[in-house]
Amino acid sequence: MSKIFFILAVVLGLTIVGCSKGEMLDSNPPSVYLQIDQEKYLTKLGTYCWKNKCADVKAPPTERLKGKEPIVVTPGEVISLLMDYEPKPNEVYFAQYIDVERKEVQLKDNRFNAPIHKGVYYYSYRVAWMDEEDKHLSHGDASYDFVIEVK
């Protein structure tokens, strides 16, 4: 009898491991943080589809973050985007918002430099986990917003 339980446990364990390979296991999208110097700041989760749940946020970051205290940075300061999650997303889009207009900003190793001119700047970081074989199949996507002030 104990041999049967052992065999069933092994088969069940292998089935669970085999079926979960490549799937997004967490129930919510991973958190994204900004790292500036040695300080970390949580970004605000926006629109996402994760597992069987989707949330659509229609307002741009300039509206969603209105009244939120901006993160103060110095001109040109290096800002890193951190996500402690595996696998890493294989599609990334990063933009700065001015009112409802957006301008793409290039990331290098998930880093960018703060603008050199003083002011308040809004950003959106969008990521997706697209299937390696079927480029039209998404395993999850999320957007994250934040606001900085260059002083």
TABEL-V31226 format. One record per residue. N is the residue number from 1. RES is the residue in three letters. PSI is psi in whole degrees, 0 to 359 (999 if undefined). Layout:
BEGIN
n=(N N)
res=(RES RES)
psi=(PSI PSI)
END
This chain:
BEGIN
n=(1 2 3 4 5 6 7 8 9 10 11 12 13 14 15 16 17 18 19 20 21 22 23 24 25 26 27 28 29 30 31 32 33 34 35 36 37 38 39 40 41 42 43 44 45 46 47 48 49 50 51 52 53 54 55 56 57 58 59 60 61 62 63 64 65 66 67 68 69 70 71 72 73 74 75 76 77 78 79 80 81 82 83 84 85 86 87 88 89 90 91 92 93 94 95 96 97 98 99 100 101 102 103 104 105 106 107 108 109 110 111 112 113 114 115 116 117 118 119 120 121 122 123 124 125 126 127 128 129 130 131 132 133 134 135 136 137 138 139 140 141 142 143 144 145 146 147 148 149 150 151)
res=(MET SER LYS ILE PHE PHE ILE LEU ALA VAL VAL LEU GLY LEU THR ILE VAL GLY CYS SER LYS GLY GLU MET LEU ASP SER ASN PRO PRO SER VAL TYR LEU GLN ILE ASP GLN GLU LYS TYR LEU THR LYS LEU GLY THR TYR CYS TRP LYS ASN LYS CYS ALA ASP VAL LYS ALA PRO PRO THR GLU ARG LEU LYS GLY LYS GLU PRO ILE VAL VAL THR PRO GLY GLU VAL ILE SER LEU LEU MET ASP TYR GLU PRO LYS PRO ASN GLU VAL TYR PHE ALA GLN TYR ILE ASP VAL GLU ARG LYS GLU VAL GLN LEU LYS ASP ASN ARG PHE ASN ALA PRO ILE HIS LYS GLY VAL TYR TYR TYR SER TYR ARG VAL ALA TRP MET ASP GLU GLU ASP LYS HIS LEU SER HIS GLY ASP ALA SER TYR ASP PHE VAL ILE GLU VAL LYS)
psi=(318 330 321 316 319 313 316 319 317 313 315 316 316 323 315 314 316 320 337 352 125 357 156 111 330 150 341 158 152 155 150 135 152 139 121 117 235 7 144 141 132 135 169 123 134 226 140 159 122 126 235 23 133 146 129 118 114 334 143 164 328 328 316 327 8 130 349 137 121 156 124 130 167 158 131 2 142 129 128 144 123 134 115 78 141 138 157 152 148 3 134 137 131 129 151 137 136 110 240 356 143 148 124 140 134 135 145 115 41 32 154 165 137 151 158 343 140 147 180 132 135 142 154 132 113 134 156 149 91 147 139 329 315 98 349 357 120 136 1 150 157 154 149 134 152 164 136 158 122 121 999)
END
